[in-house]
Amino acid sequence: MALTSDRVVVVTGASRGAGRGIATALGATGATVYVTGRTRQEGDAPLPGTVQATADAVSDAGGRGVAVYCDHGDDTEIAGLFEQVRDEQGRLDILVNNATTLHDALTDVGPFWEKPLALTDIWQVGMRSHYVASWHAAPLLLAAGGGLVVNTSSFGGRIYMHGPAYGAGKAAVDKMSHDMAYDFKPYNVAVVSLWMGLLLTERSQRVFEAEPDKYAALMDTVETPEFSGRVIDALASDPRVMEKSGQVLIGAELGAEYGVTDTNGRTPPSHRAFFGPPTTYGDAVVE
């Protein structure tokens, strides 16, 4: 993998939230970061943030941000993203698959049949889009002589969280990461699924502000989106990163292992004790 300041990175779904924080933190290492999303102008989405604003934040942090407007529900647009990276860079060092569709009804209380079928869109922009992006990124990762693919996920892949559509999507991402790692192993490309904690994103900030007393106890456990980016940087810098390939990893635990702190100087806690350990998969191979 290239030296930190020479890295070429793609972060999908980066107009706001986890993607924006991850892209900004990786930009702070001096990397060239391609950031994708659909939001061109403020007001186009219910939450603040645009693709260009994230690219500017990457540049302000010390890297080079490149905004790419991309609908990850469209395979043609995903292909165009990686064609641009190939034409401009010729290689890719880190791919962070973060683009995900989260329906407004996701957190509604009730059984799945009382919620809209559109919740299954997370299988398209989430599970499938991660696969498509990784498929297009593979030749560029091999051209770099090795690299890292991070699929952002959550404890929802293991426990009941937001219902079966969400859980199935996250569990699929976790298993897909394991199997991609098998195929990439001979080429020195590591693949992991990263379970992030409770993130202080634009969406969660609104929830906290609406009911501050209800969520006050959680504020000491939240992670900024930048923390995940710092953890990914440390993972990519680990000369033994291939030993972690194929695993589901808890971001907070990786942070503790690598001595990574959040932007506020804190070390976020792992939620393993409450939600349980990461999913593990066997090594048996049938072809």
C-alpha positions as protocol buffer text, in pm:
chain_id: "A"
residue {
  index: 1
  type: MET
  ca { x: 0 y: 0 z: 0 }
}
residue {
  index: 2
  type: ALA
  ca { x: 116 y: 354 z: -72 }
}
residue {
  index: 3
  type: LEU
  ca { x: 260 y: 579 z: 194 }
}
residue {
  index: 4
  type: THR
  ca { x: -7 y: 765 z: 391 }
}
residue {
  index: 5
  type: SER
  ca { x: 34 y: 1097 z: 211 }
}
residue {
  index: 6
  type: ASP
  ca { x: 24 y: 923 z: -131 }
}
residue {
  index: 7
  type: ARG
  ca { x: -287 y: 716 z: -73 }
}
residue {
  index: 8
  type: VAL
  ca { x: -575 y: 710 z: -317 }
}
residue {
  index: 9
  type: VAL
  ca { x: -904 y: 655 z: -137 }
}
residue {
  index: 10
  type: VAL
  ca { x: -1271 y: 621 z: -231 }
}
residue {
  index: 11
  type: VAL
  ca { x: -1539 y: 680 z: 32 }
}
residue {
  index: 12
  type: THR
  ca { x: -1895 y: 619 z: -85 }
}
residue {
  index: 13
  type: GLY
  ca { x: -2201 y: 783 z: 64 }
}
residue {
  index: 14
  type: ALA
  ca { x: -2003 y: 1078 z: 194 }
}
residue {
  index: 15
  type: SER
  ca { x: -2234 y: 1380 z: 162 }
}
residue {
  index: 16
  type: ARG
  ca { x: -2284 y: 1364 z: 538 }
}
residue {
  index: 17
  type: GLY
  ca { x: -2275 y: 1132 z: 836 }
}
residue {
  index: 18
  type: ALA
  ca { x: -2023 y: 852 z: 869 }
}
residue {
  index: 19
  type: GLY
  ca { x: -1898 y: 893 z: 514 }
}
residue {
  index: 20
  type: ARG
  ca { x: -1818 y: 1261 z: 556 }
}
residue {
  index: 21
  type: GLY
  ca { x: -1633 y: 1199 z: 881 }
}
residue {
  index: 22
  type: ILE
  ca { x: -1435 y: 907 z: 742 }
}
residue {
  index: 23
  type: ALA
  ca { x: -1339 y: 1101 z: 431 }
}
residue {
  index: 24
  type: THR
  ca { x: -1231 y: 1405 z: 631 }
}
residue {
  index: 25
  type: ALA
  ca { x: -1019 y: 1200 z: 871 }
}
residue {
  index: 26
  type: LEU
  ca { x: -846 y: 1020 z: 583 }
}
residue {
  index: 27
  type: GLY
  ca { x: -795 y: 1354 z: 412 }
}
residue {
  index: 28
  type: ALA
  ca { x: -609 y: 1470 z: 721 }
}
residue {
  index: 29
  type: THR
  ca { x: -343 y: 1207 z: 640 }
}
residue {
  index: 30
  type: GLY
  ca { x: -274 y: 1386 z: 311 }
}
residue {
  index: 31
  type: ALA
  ca { x: -458 y: 1134 z: 94 }
}
residue {
  index: 32
  type: THR
  ca { x: -645 y: 1199 z: -228 }
}
residue {
  index: 33
  type: VAL
  ca { x: -1003 y: 1110 z: -138 }
}
residue {
  index: 34
  type: TYR
  ca { x: -1282 y: 1060 z: -390 }
}
residue {
  index: 35
  type: VAL
  ca { x: -1612 y: 1121 z: -212 }
}
residue {
  index: 36
  type: THR
  ca { x: -1944 y: 1015 z: -357 }
}
residue {
  index: 37
  type: GLY
  ca { x: -2307 y: 1098 z: -296 }
}
residue {
  index: 38
  type: ARG
  ca { x: -2619 y: 1233 z: -462 }
}
residue {
  index: 39
  type: THR
  ca { x: -2662 y: 1568 z: -288 }
}
residue {
  index: 40
  type: ARG
  ca { x: -2547 y: 1854 z: -509 }
}
residue {
  index: 41
  type: GLN
  ca { x: -2697 y: 2152 z: -326 }
}
residue {
  index: 42
  type: GLU
  ca { x: -2810 y: 2224 z: 28 }
}
residue {
  index: 43
  type: GLY
  ca { x: -3181 y: 2163 z: 49 }
}
residue {
  index: 44
  type: ASP
  ca { x: -3179 y: 1873 z: -195 }
}
residue {
  index: 45
  type: ALA
  ca { x: -3189 y: 1637 z: 105 }
}
residue {
  index: 46
  type: PRO
  ca { x: -3366 y: 1669 z: 442 }
}
residue {
  index: 47
  type: LEU
  ca { x: -3033 y: 1668 z: 624 }
}
residue {
  index: 48
  type: PRO
  ca { x: -2749 y: 1916 z: 569 }
}
residue {
  index: 49
  type: GLY
  ca { x: -2443 y: 1826 z: 361 }
}
residue {
  index: 50
  type: THR
  ca { x: -2334 y: 1799 z: -1 }
}
residue {
  index: 51
  type: VAL
  ca { x: -2074 y: 1601 z: -192 }
}
residue {
  index: 52
  type: GLN
  ca { x: -1876 y: 1915 z: -274 }
}
residue {
  index: 53
  type: ALA
  ca { x: -1883 y: 2033 z: 88 }
}
residue {
  index: 54
  type: THR
  ca { x: -1727 y: 1703 z: 195 }
}
residue {
  index: 55
  type: ALA
  ca { x: -1462 y: 1726 z: -77 }
}
residue {
  index: 56
  type: ASP
  ca { x: -1381 y: 2077 z: 45 }
}
residue {
  index: 57
  type: ALA
  ca { x: -1357 y: 1949 z: 404 }
}
residue {
  index: 58
  type: VAL
  ca { x: -1111 y: 1683 z: 289 }
}
residue {
  index: 59
  type: SER
  ca { x: -895 y: 1949 z: 122 }
}
residue {
  index: 60
  type: ASP
  ca { x: -919 y: 2177 z: 424 }
}
residue {
  index: 61
  type: ALA
  ca { x: -800 y: 1888 z: 643 }
}
residue {
  index: 62
  type: GLY
  ca { x: -482 y: 1855 z: 437 }
}
residue {
  index: 63
  type: GLY
  ca { x: -574 y: 1611 z: 164 }
}
residue {
  index: 64
  type: ARG
  ca { x: -718 y: 1646 z: -183 }
}
residue {
  index: 65
  type: GLY
  ca { x: -1091 y: 1603 z: -202 }
}
residue {
  index: 66
  type: VAL
  ca { x: -1257 y: 1503 z: -528 }
}
residue {
  index: 67
  type: ALA
  ca { x: -1636 y: 1524 z: -545 }
}
residue {
  index: 68
  type: VAL
  ca { x: -1809 y: 1262 z: -761 }
}
residue {
  index: 69
  type: TYR
  ca { x: -2185 y: 1274 z: -789 }
}
residue {
  index: 70
  type: CYS
  ca { x: -2293 y: 911 z: -794 }
}
residue {
  index: 71
  type: ASP
  ca { x: -2620 y: 727 z: -737 }
}
residue {
  index: 72
  type: HIS
  ca { x: -2508 y: 394 z: -595 }
}
residue {
  index: 73
  type: GLY
  ca { x: -2835 y: 241 z: -704 }
}
residue {
  index: 74
  type: ASP
  ca { x: -2715 y: 280 z: -1063 }
}
residue {
  index: 75
  type: ASP
  ca { x: -2445 y: 35 z: -1172 }
}
residue {
  index: 76
  type: THR
  ca { x: -2350 y: 257 z: -1464 }
}
residue {
  index: 77
  type: GLU
  ca { x: -2270 y: 548 z: -1235 }
}
residue {
  index: 78
  type: ILE
  ca { x: -2065 y: 325 z: -1006 }
}
residue {
  index: 79
  type: ALA
  ca { x: -1868 y: 205 z: -1308 }
}
residue {
  index: 80
  type: GLY
  ca { x: -1809 y: 566 z: -1409 }
}
residue {
  index: 81
  type: LEU
  ca { x: -1671 y: 648 z: -1064 }
}
residue {
  index: 82
  type: PHE
  ca { x: -1399 y: 386 z: -1090 }
}
residue {
  index: 83
  type: GLU
  ca { x: -1325 y: 470 z: -1450 }
}
residue {
  index: 84
  type: GLN
  ca { x: -1251 y: 822 z: -1329 }
}
residue {
  index: 85
  type: VAL
  ca { x: -1022 y: 693 z: -1054 }
}
residue {
  index: 86
  type: ARG
  ca { x: -844 y: 469 z: -1305 }
}
residue {
  index: 87
  type: ASP
  ca { x: -797 y: 750 z: -1557 }
}
residue {
  index: 88
  type: GLU
  ca { x: -676 y: 1002 z: -1297 }
}
residue {
  index: 89
  type: GLN
  ca { x: -482 y: 781 z: -1055 }
}
residue {
  index: 90
  type: GLY
  ca { x: -426 y: 439 z: -1210 }
}
residue {
  index: 91
  type: ARG
  ca { x: -470 y: 266 z: -876 }
}
residue {
  index: 92
  type: LEU
  ca { x: -666 y: 258 z: -550 }
}
residue {
  index: 93
  type: ASP
  ca { x: -535 y: 199 z: -197 }
}
residue {
  index: 94
  type: ILE
  ca { x: -848 y: 213 z: 22 }
}
residue {
  index: 95
  type: LEU
  ca { x: -1214 y: 163 z: -61 }
}
residue {
  index: 96
  type: VAL
  ca { x: -1469 y: 247 z: 208 }
}
residue {
  index: 97
  type: ASN
  ca { x: -1814 y: 119 z: 112 }
}
residue {
  index: 98
  type: ASN
  ca { x: -2049 y: 331 z: 317 }
}
residue {
  index: 99
  type: ALA
  ca { x: -2336 y: 431 z: 85 }
}
residue {
  index: 100
  type: THR
  ca { x: -2659 y: 302 z: 239 }
}
residue {
  index: 101
  type: THR
  ca { x: -3028 y: 375 z: 199 }
}
residue {
  index: 102
  type: LEU
  ca { x: -3201 y: 429 z: 533 }
}
residue {
  index: 103
  type: HIS
  ca { x: -3576 y: 478 z: 505 }
}
residue {
  index: 104
  type: ASP
  ca { x: -3742 y: 731 z: 734 }
}
residue {
  index: 105
  type: ALA
  ca { x: -3960 y: 452 z: 875 }
}
residue {
  index: 106
  type: LEU
  ca { x: -3656 y: 247 z: 978 }
}
residue {
  index: 107
  type: THR
  ca { x: -3688 y: 329 z: 1347 }
}
residue {
  index: 108
  type: ASP
  ca { x: -4068 y: 308 z: 1362 }
}
residue {
  index: 109
  type: VAL
  ca { x: -4194 y: 74 z: 1632 }
}
residue {
  index: 110
  type: GLY
  ca { x: -4384 y: -230 z: 1514 }
}
residue {
  index: 111
  type: PRO
  ca { x: -4353 y: -556 z: 1319 }
}
residue {
  index: 112
  type: PHE
  ca { x: -4200 y: -557 z: 972 }
}
residue {
  index: 113
  type: TRP
  ca { x: -4532 y: -610 z: 791 }
}
residue {
  index: 114
  type: GLU
  ca { x: -4657 y: -277 z: 926 }
}
residue {
  index: 115
  type: LYS
  ca { x: -4362 y: -94 z: 773 }
}
residue {
  index: 116
  type: PRO
  ca { x: -4314 y: -8 z: 405 }
}
residue {
  index: 117
  type: LEU
  ca { x: -4147 y: -255 z: 171 }
}
residue {
  index: 118
  type: ALA
  ca { x: -3911 y: 27 z: 79 }
}
residue {
  index: 119
  type: LEU
  ca { x: -3707 y: -63 z: 387 }
}
residue {
  index: 120
  type: THR
  ca { x: -3561 y: -341 z: 172 }
}
residue {
  index: 121
  type: ASP
  ca { x: -3387 y: -74 z: -40 }
}
residue {
  index: 122
  type: ILE
  ca { x: -3094 y: -121 z: 200 }
}
residue {
  index: 123
  type: TRP
  ca { x: -3031 y: -447 z: 16 }
}
residue {
  index: 124
  type: GLN
  ca { x: -2978 y: -247 z: -303 }
}
residue {
  index: 125
  type: VAL
  ca { x: -2791 y: 60 z: -182 }
}
residue {
  index: 126
  type: GLY
  ca { x: -2596 y: -104 z: 95 }
}
residue {
  index: 127
  type: MET
  ca { x: -2539 y: -472 z: 32 }
}
residue {
  index: 128
  type: ARG
  ca { x: -2549 y: -482 z: -350 }
}
residue {
  index: 129
  type: SER
  ca { x: -2385 y: -145 z: -408 }
}
residue {
  index: 130
  type: HIS
  ca { x: -2093 y: -251 z: -186 }
}
residue {
  index: 131
  type: TYR
  ca { x: -2051 y: -559 z: -403 }
}
residue {
  index: 132
  type: VAL
  ca { x: -2065 y: -362 z: -727 }
}
residue {
  index: 133
  type: ALA
  ca { x: -1819 y: -99 z: -605 }
}
residue {
  index: 134
  type: SER
  ca { x: -1576 y: -367 z: -487 }
}
residue {
  index: 135
  type: TRP
  ca { x: -1609 y: -548 z: -821 }
}
residue {
  index: 136
  type: HIS
  ca { x: -1511 y: -233 z: -1011 }
}
residue {
  index: 137
  type: ALA
  ca { x: -1243 y: -142 z: -759 }
}
residue {
  index: 138
  type: ALA
  ca { x: -1069 y: -481 z: -769 }
}
residue {
  index: 139
  type: PRO
  ca { x: -840 y: -414 z: -1071 }
}
residue {
  index: 140
  type: LEU
  ca { x: -733 y: -82 z: -919 }
}
residue {
  index: 141
  type: LEU
  ca { x: -656 y: -240 z: -581 }
}
residue {
  index: 142
  type: LEU
  ca { x: -450 y: -509 z: -754 }
}
residue {
  index: 143
  type: ALA
  ca { x: -269 y: -240 z: -953 }
}
residue {
  index: 144
  type: ALA
  ca { x: -163 y: -81 z: -623 }
}
residue {
  index: 145
  type: GLY
  ca { x: -4 y: -408 z: -514 }
}
residue {
  index: 146
  type: GLY
  ca { x: -240 y: -445 z: -220 }
}
residue {
  index: 147
  type: GLY
  ca { x: -496 y: -243 z: -34 }
}
residue {
  index: 148
  type: LEU
  ca { x: -788 y: -233 z: 203 }
}
residue {
  index: 149
  type: VAL
  ca { x: -1165 y: -259 z: 158 }
}
residue {
  index: 150
  type: VAL
  ca { x: -1379 y: -151 z: 451 }
}
residue {
  index: 151
  type: ASN
  ca { x: -1751 y: -223 z: 447 }
}
residue {
  index: 152
  type: THR
  ca { x: -1920 y: -17 z: 716 }
}
residue {
  index: 153
  type: SER
  ca { x: -2173 y: -217 z: 915 }
}
residue {
  index: 154
  type: SER
  ca { x: -2321 y: -240 z: 1263 }
}
residue {
  index: 155
  type: PHE
  ca { x: -2421 y: -468 z: 1548 }
}
residue {
  index: 156
  type: GLY
  ca { x: -2751 y: -502 z: 1359 }
}
residue {
  index: 157
  type: GLY
  ca { x: -2586 y: -786 z: 1167 }
}
residue {
  index: 158
  type: ARG
  ca { x: -2591 y: -992 z: 1487 }
}
residue {
  index: 159
  type: ILE
  ca { x: -2887 y: -876 z: 1698 }
}
residue {
  index: 160
  type: TYR
  ca { x: -3241 y: -756 z: 1636 }
}
residue {
  index: 161
  type: MET
  ca { x: -3207 y: -391 z: 1540 }
}
residue {
  index: 162
  type: HIS
  ca { x: -3467 y: -197 z: 1338 }
}
residue {
  index: 163
  type: GLY
  ca { x: -3625 y: -515 z: 1202 }
}
residue {
  index: 164
  type: PRO
  ca { x: -3542 y: -792 z: 954 }
}
residue {
  index: 165
  type: ALA
  ca { x: -3474 y: -573 z: 648 }
}
residue {
  index: 166
  type: TYR
  ca { x: -3200 y: -383 z: 829 }
}
residue {
  index: 167
  type: GLY
  ca { x: -3062 y: -693 z: 999 }
}
residue {
  index: 168
  type: ALA
  ca { x: -3051 y: -895 z: 679 }
}
residue {
  index: 169
  type: GLY
  ca { x: -2871 y: -614 z: 499 }
}
residue {
  index: 170
  type: LYS
  ca { x: -2602 y: -579 z: 764 }
}
residue {
  index: 171
  type: ALA
  ca { x: -2556 y: -955 z: 810 }
}
residue {
  index: 172
  type: ALA
  ca { x: -2512 y: -988 z: 434 }
}
residue {
  index: 173
  type: VAL
  ca { x: -2244 y: -718 z: 432 }
}
residue {
  index: 174
  type: ASP
  ca { x: -2058 y: -896 z: 712 }
}
residue {
  index: 175
  type: LYS
  ca { x: -2061 y: -1234 z: 533 }
}
residue {
  index: 176
  type: MET
  ca { x: -1978 y: -1073 z: 200 }
}
residue {
  index: 177
  type: SER
  ca { x: -1669 y: -915 z: 357 }
}
residue {
  index: 178
  type: HIS
  ca { x: -1553 y: -1255 z: 478 }
}
residue {
  index: 179
  type: ASP
  ca { x: -1593 y: -1412 z: 137 }
}
residue {
  index: 180
  type: MET
  ca { x: -1438 y: -1120 z: -53 }
}
residue {
  index: 181
  type: ALA
  ca { x: -1136 y: -1151 z: 175 }
}
residue {
  index: 182
  type: TYR
  ca { x: -1090 y: -1512 z: 62 }
}
residue {
  index: 183
  type: ASP
  ca { x: -1076 y: -1410 z: -303 }
}
residue {
  index: 184
  type: PHE
  ca { x: -852 y: -1110 z: -238 }
}
residue {
  index: 185
  type: LYS
  ca { x: -604 y: -1288 z: -8 }
}
residue {
  index: 186
  type: PRO
  ca { x: -352 y: -1391 z: -276 }
}
residue {
  index: 187
  type: TYR
  ca { x: -332 y: -1029 z: -390 }
}
residue {
  index: 188
  type: ASN
  ca { x: -257 y: -871 z: -50 }
}
residue {
  index: 189
  type: VAL
  ca { x: -591 y: -691 z: -32 }
}
residue {
  index: 190
  type: ALA
  ca { x: -756 y: -698 z: 310 }
}
residue {
  index: 191
  type: VAL
  ca { x: -1133 y: -681 z: 351 }
}
residue {
  index: 192
  type: VAL
  ca { x: -1312 y: -615 z: 679 }
}
residue {
  index: 193
  type: SER
  ca { x: -1657 y: -530 z: 801 }
}
residue {
  index: 194
  type: LEU
  ca { x: -1641 y: -244 z: 1050 }
}
residue {
  index: 195
  type: TRP
  ca { x: -1903 y: -218 z: 1319 }
}
residue {
  index: 196
  type: MET
  ca { x: -1931 y: 148 z: 1414 }
}
residue {
  index: 197
  type: GLY
  ca { x: -2080 y: 258 z: 1743 }
}
residue {
  index: 198
  type: LEU
  ca { x: -2348 y: 519 z: 1804 }
}
residue {
  index: 199
  type: LEU
  ca { x: -2236 y: 801 z: 1576 }
}
residue {
  index: 200
  type: LEU
  ca { x: -2291 y: 1169 z: 1635 }
}
residue {
  index: 201
  type: THR
  ca { x: -2417 y: 1236 z: 1283 }
}
residue {
  index: 202
  type: GLU
  ca { x: -2652 y: 1505 z: 1157 }
}
residue {
  index: 203
  type: ARG
  ca { x: -2939 y: 1257 z: 1187 }
}
residue {
  index: 204
  type: SER
  ca { x: -2864 y: 1148 z: 1544 }
}
residue {
  index: 205
  type: GLN
  ca { x: -2790 y: 1506 z: 1649 }
}
residue {
  index: 206
  type: ARG
  ca { x: -3146 y: 1600 z: 1557 }
}
residue {
  index: 207
  type: VAL
  ca { x: -3280 y: 1311 z: 1763 }
}
residue {
  index: 208
  type: PHE
  ca { x: -3069 y: 1410 z: 2064 }
}
residue {
  index: 209
  type: GLU
  ca { x: -3174 y: 1773 z: 2041 }
}
residue {
  index: 210
  type: ALA
  ca { x: -3541 y: 1679 z: 2019 }
}
residue {
  index: 211
  type: GLU
  ca { x: -3527 y: 1471 z: 2342 }
}
residue {
  index: 212
  type: PRO
  ca { x: -3211 y: 1572 z: 2530 }
}
residue {
  index: 213
  type: ASP
  ca { x: -3311 y: 1419 z: 2864 }
}
residue {
  index: 214
  type: LYS
  ca { x: -3392 y: 1083 z: 2705 }
}
residue {
  index: 215
  type: TYR
  ca { x: -3051 y: 1051 z: 2540 }
}
residue {
  index: 216
  type: ALA
  ca { x: -2830 y: 1233 z: 2790 }
}
residue {
  index: 217
  type: ALA
  ca { x: -2678 y: 911 z: 2924 }
}
residue {
  index: 218
  type: LEU
  ca { x: -2569 y: 810 z: 2574 }
}
residue {
  index: 219
  type: MET
  ca { x: -2364 y: 1120 z: 2505 }
}
residue {
  index: 220
  type: ASP
  ca { x: -2059 y: 979 z: 2684 }
}
residue {
  index: 221
  type: THR
  ca { x: -2060 y: 675 z: 2455 }
}
residue {
  index: 222
  type: VAL
  ca { x: -2105 y: 834 z: 2113 }
}
residue {
  index: 223
  type: GLU
  ca { x: -1837 y: 838 z: 1845 }
}
residue {
  index: 224
  type: THR
  ca { x: -1782 y: 1118 z: 1599 }
}
residue {
  index: 225
  type: PRO
  ca { x: -1782 y: 1005 z: 1235 }
}
residue {
  index: 226
  type: GLU
  ca { x: -1417 y: 1114 z: 1217 }
}
residue {
  index: 227
  type: PHE
  ca { x: -1326 y: 845 z: 1470 }
}
residue {
  index: 228
  type: SER
  ca { x: -1409 y: 569 z: 1221 }
}
residue {
  index: 229
  type: GLY
  ca { x: -1182 y: 739 z: 968 }
}
residue {
  index: 230
  type: ARG
  ca { x: -897 y: 751 z: 1217 }
}
residue {
  index: 231
  type: VAL
  ca { x: -945 y: 382 z: 1291 }
}
residue {
  index: 232
  type: ILE
  ca { x: -942 y: 297 z: 921 }
}
residue {
  index: 233
  type: ASP
  ca { x: -620 y: 494 z: 879 }
}
residue {
  index: 234
  type: ALA
  ca { x: -458 y: 297 z: 1163 }
}
residue {
  index: 235
  type: LEU
  ca { x: -582 y: -33 z: 1019 }
}
residue {
  index: 236
  type: ALA
  ca { x: -448 y: 51 z: 673 }
}
residue {
  index: 237
  type: SER
  ca { x: -112 y: 144 z: 828 }
}
residue {
  index: 238
  type: ASP
  ca { x: -82 y: -185 z: 1016 }
}
residue {
  index: 239
  type: PRO
  ca { x: 181 y: -405 z: 845 }
}
residue {
  index: 240
  type: ARG
  ca { x: -10 y: -707 z: 974 }
}
residue {
  index: 241
  type: VAL
  ca { x: -348 y: -594 z: 843 }
}
residue {
  index: 242
  type: MET
  ca { x: -389 y: -915 z: 641 }
}
residue {
  index: 243
  type: GLU
  ca { x: -421 y: -1105 z: 969 }
}
residue {
  index: 244
  type: LYS
  ca { x: -748 y: -919 z: 1027 }
}
residue {
  index: 245
  type: SER
  ca { x: -881 y: -971 z: 675 }
}
residue {
  index: 246
  type: GLY
  ca { x: -1217 y: -1144 z: 655 }
}
residue {
  index: 247
  type: GLN
  ca { x: -1317 y: -1043 z: 1006 }
}
residue {
  index: 248
  type: VAL
  ca { x: -1600 y: -839 z: 1150 }
}
residue {
  index: 249
  type: LEU
  ca { x: -1429 y: -577 z: 1367 }
}
residue {
  index: 250
  type: ILE
  ca { x: -1564 y: -339 z: 1629 }
}
residue {
  index: 251
  type: GLY
  ca { x: -1435 y: 11 z: 1560 }
}
residue {
  index: 252
  type: ALA
  ca { x: -1401 y: 107 z: 1926 }
}
residue {
  index: 253
  type: GLU
  ca { x: -1191 y: -203 z: 1996 }
}
residue {
  index: 254
  type: LEU
  ca { x: -964 y: -133 z: 1700 }
}
residue {
  index: 255
  type: GLY
  ca { x: -925 y: 221 z: 1828 }
}
residue {
  index: 256
  type: ALA
  ca { x: -816 y: 93 z: 2168 }
}
residue {
  index: 257
  type: GLU
  ca { x: -576 y: -154 z: 2008 }
}
residue {
  index: 258
  type: TYR
  ca { x: -410 y: 110 z: 1793 }
}
residue {
  index: 259
  type: GLY
  ca { x: -424 y: 391 z: 2050 }
}
residue {
  index: 260
  type: VAL
  ca { x: -664 y: 598 z: 1840 }
}
residue {
  index: 261
  type: THR
  ca { x: -865 y: 867 z: 2014 }
}
residue {
  index: 262
  type: ASP
  ca { x: -1169 y: 1057 z: 1896 }
}
residue {
  index: 263
  type: THR
  ca { x: -1161 y: 1425 z: 1802 }
}
residue {
  index: 264
  type: ASN
  ca { x: -1255 y: 1512 z: 2161 }
}
residue {
  index: 265
  type: GLY
  ca { x: -963 y: 1311 z: 2299 }
}
residue {
  index: 266
  type: ARG
  ca { x: -1183 y: 1031 z: 2430 }
}
residue {
  index: 267
  type: THR
  ca { x: -1152 y: 660 z: 2364 }
}
residue {
  index: 268
  type: PRO
  ca { x: -1506 y: 545 z: 2276 }
}
residue {
  index: 269
  type: PRO
  ca { x: -1626 y: 233 z: 2457 }
}
residue {
  index: 270
  type: SER
  ca { x: -1702 y: -94 z: 2284 }
}
residue {
  index: 271
  type: HIS
  ca { x: -2063 y: -210 z: 2297 }
}
residue {
  index: 272
  type: ARG
  ca { x: -1962 y: -576 z: 2297 }
}
residue {
  index: 273
  type: ALA
  ca { x: -2082 y: -627 z: 2655 }
}
residue {
  index: 274
  type: PHE
  ca { x: -2431 y: -505 z: 2567 }
}
residue {
  index: 275
  type: PHE
  ca { x: -2476 y: -635 z: 2210 }
}
residue {
  index: 276
  type: GLY
  ca { x: -2242 y: -933 z: 2206 }
}
residue {
  index: 277
  type: PRO
  ca { x: -1927 y: -1025 z: 2012 }
}
residue {
  index: 278
  type: PRO
  ca { x: -1877 y: -984 z: 1637 }
}
residue {
  index: 279
  type: THR
  ca { x: -2002 y: -1251 z: 1401 }
}
residue {
  index: 280
  type: THR
  ca { x: -1745 y: -1515 z: 1308 }
}
residue {
  index: 281
  type: TYR
  ca { x: -1742 y: -1747 z: 1008 }
}
residue {
  index: 282
  type: GLY
  ca { x: -1578 y: -2081 z: 941 }
}
residue {
  index: 283
  type: ASP
  ca { x: -1287 y: -2137 z: 705 }
}
residue {
  index: 284
  type: ALA
  ca { x: -1424 y: -2437 z: 517 }
}
residue {
  index: 285
  type: VAL
  ca { x: -1427 y: -2381 z: 140 }
}
residue {
  index: 286
  type: VAL
  ca { x: -1657 y: -2548 z: -112 }
}
residue {
  index: 287
  type: GLU
  ca { x: -1608 y: -2460 z: -477 }
}
